[in-house]
Amino acid sequence: MDTIADKSWRVNLIAAAVIAAVGFIAYSNSWQVPFVYDDLGNIVHNEALQTFDFTSWQSYRGMRALPHFTLVVNWRLGGLNVIGYHIVNLVIHIINGLLVYWLCLALGRRSYAQSSVVRWRHFSLSSRHLFAGMAALLFVSHPVATEAVTYVVQRTVSLTALFYLLSLAAYMQWRTATPSPRHAPGHSPFVGGRMIWWPALSWLAALAAMHSKQTAVTLPVAVALLEVFFFAQRYRWRRSLVYLMPWLLLLAYLPWRMYGAAWLFTDAPAAAPALDATGNVEASEALAAAHTPLSRSVYFLTQFGVVLKYLRLIIWPVGQSIDHDFTVYQSFFAWPVLLGAGLTIILLTLAWWLRLRRPVAAFGMVFFFLALAPESSLVPLLEVVAEYRLYLPLAGAAIVTADVVAYLYTNVVRSGWIMWSMAVVIVALTVGTSVRNITWRDPVVLWSDAIRKAPAKARPHNNLGAVLLDRGEYAAARDHLETAVESSPGFAAAHHNLGTALAMLGDLNAAARHYEEARALGTTITATRVNLATVYLKLGKLSEAEALLNDTLARDNRSPAAHNLLGAVRLKQGQREAAREQFEAALKIDPAYASARRNLELTYE
């Protein structure tokens, strides 16, 4: 009879198929989810995708160069056909599920016996495979991952996780196969046979993660945790440092890229403002000027409360939103801060106590907080809460859950109801993911859902207003935009959009006031100036329109709309030759600009 080891390749093949199938089913209704929110500026209106030079090394030097490169490839192969972008995101997510499975298999070599725990006819499943399969299925099916998978631009998060998990899995594969120096005194783990490939793959994957998103800065620490929790107790700590040194050196790499070598490595080409097809602004982090960063101390304290929310979303994934509203705490003695801090200390203390007893669960606990740390600790970000930040920590939570369930099944209660309960949970999570994707399929539904859960927050009202403007529902848009302006008077994007809604409804004087307010608040969006100039033109204020457009073109002479409108002003002033020059300039930038072509014809009549 074949041993379990002999059959492990079959088990792995079946597990991979099941993981991929669950991921596909969970996201099968996401193919037609349109570009929303930051997708507009980073993809739809990002000229850098169209001008990317594959032959120039400078095209690859951005801080998030690898995700940007994949978006470029998507654009070159399918333009703005959203299906291709979603296929790539789902493939990345499924690969991440498989990497969680591989990582758990490697972790389980130190904690799980090879004895069979499940038999069905001629099929046997070891406790290690059971644990790995459950962790991967929990990860791939969980609804909290939707923002990192269905939201196209958050490919930066999922791709970073791919390289991060690959680095950890390859490191574990290498270290579990490395002979003990006590039994091989002259052995070097970095040379000979196939041993060199695993550490090389792990190190290169770590480097790739750091070229995907800065949150990968914690990866060397995660590798060190693997060494401490699973290997260091067997050797002297100096031996562990020898193993870890190539990864620990990477701790200085990101700071060097960001500060010491800023001339060499830059951010990815700047995204355009999140404008829709008609110039309406969906406010993202880059545009919500009314939302100023919190102080370092306030942000840090608030994140203890955020941790409670994150844990609740993982345990009970209801109340998801693209734009959460969250109370900011300035005192450590606020009860959510105290509770969050206390729970964090308890879980980390428990992990330390478990490190020799259940190292897998201990590692998962610490990894959850480590993966959260870059965006939920001392570095204040504009967004206090964002679900995509849970994507990589979700792997840690899945590892802990699967390890606890596998332990209960193999050591406490060997009962079928445990496995059936896990199956029900995974099915429920898969259904929850599918249901959440339905919300993403329509931007009106998506932002209405955000408003229902955060009615006092300005940005969801603004972004729903922008979508309604694009659909020609000006009165409904005005209502939401007025709410946004009332909630946040310093919100420039909301003033811009409200000006557009009022202009379309015929209230030109009120529209001009809101455009002027947006300018006074410091917006640099060309569309605000062009729209205000259009209102001036309709009100007969030709000199004001002319001055504004000249100033606009001095700032951005690549705006065909500004050239076209200045031509219209010149034509109104009877300056046909000057008008013709502006219309021709607009057509030179955009040969398909129908309005400029019609206006040019008027100059010859």
Buried (B, 14 or more C-beta within 10 A) or exposed (E): EEEBEEBBEEBBEBBBEBBBEBBBBBBEBBBEBBBBBBBBBBBBBBEBBEEBEEEEEEBBBBBBBBBBBBBBBBBEEBEBEBEBBBBBBBBBBBBBBBBBBBBBBBBBBBBBEBEBBBEEEEEBBBBBBBBBBBBBBBBBBBBBBBBBBBBBBBBBBBBBBBBBBBBBBBBBBBBBBBEEBEEEEEEEBEEEEEBBEBBBBBBBBBBBBBBBBBBBBBBBBBBBBBBBBBBBEEBEEEBBEBBBEBBBEBBEBBEBBBEEEEEEBBBBBEBBBBBBEBBBBBBBBBBBBBBEEBEEEBBBBBBBBBBBBBBEBBEEBEEBBBBBBBEEBEEEEBEBBBBBBEBBEEBBEBBEEBBEEBBBBBBBBBBBBBBBBBBBEEEBBBBBBBBBBBBBBBBBBBBBBBBBBBBEBBEEEEEEEBBEEBEEBBBEBBBBBBEBBEBBBBBEBBBBBBBEBBEEBBBBBBBBBBBBBBEEBBEBBBBBBBBBBEBBEBBBBBBBBBBBBBBBBEBBEBBBBBBBBBBEBEBEBBBBBBBBBBBBBBBEBBEBBBBBBEEBBEEEEEBBBBBBBBBBBBBBEEBBEBBBBBBBBBBEBBEEBEBBBEBBEBBEE
